[in-house]
């Protein structure tokens, strides 16, 4: 039987190397690459067509949510498991909405990680019970209006948060601090917001957001 080809994407060398060691102990898994951001992940997909990607969320240059959004339409057979230490619901919802098959916290035991990879490889989906519980509570609390509040541009909850800060006049590094993100990730969100809203800059984005009711005037 051919081995499962796995690509690991994370900006921390230690995590890349330790995951590689853990996975390569399994007879049915071959690690085809270690990528440090979403752009590198796309390059590896073109060259190796991995079966499974273990995808970190918060990375410079291109984060895991944006990478998932770009990889899924081009490589529909590649399955993506989001691996993160951030217990943030918006990330899960965004990644799953772009087609990720699963979501696990980095603190997971290696045995459970391997089991999770096999589940996804055979067509299953994967969300840790802890995360599912958190997602349901969050959705009940905020209701669908969190994601759809007069939001005709299809902005995710996280993009709306970034847009709020942007409209307040915060600089990228301040937005990054306020939302516990890297500056690179904030830049990715901003460029996504601009393209979805079809605007060229902050003032235009803030004006349009107020006009359409995404932000309160």
SULLIN-V372746 format. One record per pair of residues at least 24 apart in sequence whose ideal C-beta (glycine too) atoms are under 8 Angstrom apart, sorted by the first residue. I is the first residue (numbers start at 1). J is the second residue. If there is no record, write none. Layout:
BEGIN
I_J / I_J
END
This chain:
BEGIN
1_28 / 3_27 / 3_28 / 3_29 / 3_30 / 4_28 / 4_29 / 4_30 / 4_51 / 4_52 / 4_117 / 4_118 / 4_121 / 5_30 / 5_32 / 5_48 / 5_49 / 5_50 / 5_51 / 5_52 / 6_30 / 6_31 / 6_32 / 6_50 / 6_51 / 6_52 / 6_53 / 6_54 / 6_117 / 7_31 / 7_32 / 7_33 / 7_34 / 7_35 / 7_41 / 7_44 / 7_45 / 7_48 / 7_50 / 7_52 / 7_53 / 7_54 / 8_33 / 8_34 / 8_35 / 8_53 / 8_54 / 9_34 / 9_35 / 9_36 / 9_37 / 9_38 / 9_40 / 9_41 / 9_53 / 9_54 / 9_55 / 9_56 / 9_59 / 9_64 / 9_67 / 10_34 / 10_35 / 10_36 / 10_54 / 10_56 / 10_59 / 10_83 / 11_36 / 11_37 / 11_56 / 11_58 / 11_59 / 11_60 / 12_56 / 15_56 / 15_106 / 19_54 / 19_113 / 22_110 / 22_113 / 22_114 / 23_114 / 23_117 / 26_114 / 28_118 / 29_114 / 29_117 / 37_61 / 37_62 / 37_63 / 37_67 / 37_184 / 38_62 / 38_63 / 38_64 / 38_66 / 38_67 / 38_70 / 39_67 / 41_67 / 41_71 / 42_67 / 42_70 / 42_71 / 42_74 / 45_71 / 45_74 / 45_75 / 45_78 / 49_75 / 49_77 / 49_78 / 50_78 / 51_77 / 51_78 / 51_79 / 51_121 / 52_78 / 52_79 / 52_80 / 52_81 / 52_117 / 52_120 / 52_121 / 53_78 / 53_79 / 53_80 / 53_81 / 54_81 / 54_83 / 54_117 / 55_80 / 55_81 / 55_82 / 55_83 / 55_95 / 55_100 / 56_83 / 56_84 / 57_82 / 57_84 / 57_86 / 57_91 / 57_95 / 58_84 / 58_86 / 58_181 / 58_182 / 58_185 / 59_182 / 59_184 / 59_185 / 60_182 / 60_183 / 60_184 / 60_185 / 61_184 / 62_184 / 62_188 / 63_182 / 63_184 / 63_185 / 63_188 / 64_91 / 64_95 / 65_91 / 65_94 / 65_95 / 65_98 / 65_156 / 65_158 / 66_188 / 66_192 / 68_95 / 68_98 / 68_99 / 68_100 / 69_98 / 72_98 / 72_99 / 72_100 / 79_120 / 79_121 / 81_116 / 81_117 / 81_120 / 81_126 / 86_180 / 87_130 / 87_131 / 87_134 / 89_131 / 89_134 / 89_135 / 89_138 / 90_156 / 90_157 / 90_158 / 90_161 / 91_158 / 92_127 / 92_131 / 92_135 / 93_135 / 93_147 / 93_156 / 93_157 / 94_156 / 94_157 / 94_158 / 96_127 / 97_156 / 101_125 / 101_126 / 102_126 / 102_127 / 103_127 / 103_128 / 103_131 / 104_128 / 105_130 / 105_131 / 149_213 / 149_214 / 150_212 / 150_213 / 150_214 / 151_214 / 152_212 / 153_196 / 153_197 / 153_212 / 153_214 / 154_196 / 155_193 / 155_196 / 155_197 / 155_214 / 158_189 / 159_189 / 159_192 / 159_193 / 159_196 / 160_214 / 162_186 / 162_189 / 162_190 / 162_193 / 163_193 / 163_205 / 163_206 / 163_209 / 163_214 / 163_215 / 164_215 / 166_190 / 166_193 / 166_202 / 166_205 / 166_206 / 167_202 / 167_205 / 167_206 / 167_209 / 167_210 / 167_215 / 169_202
END
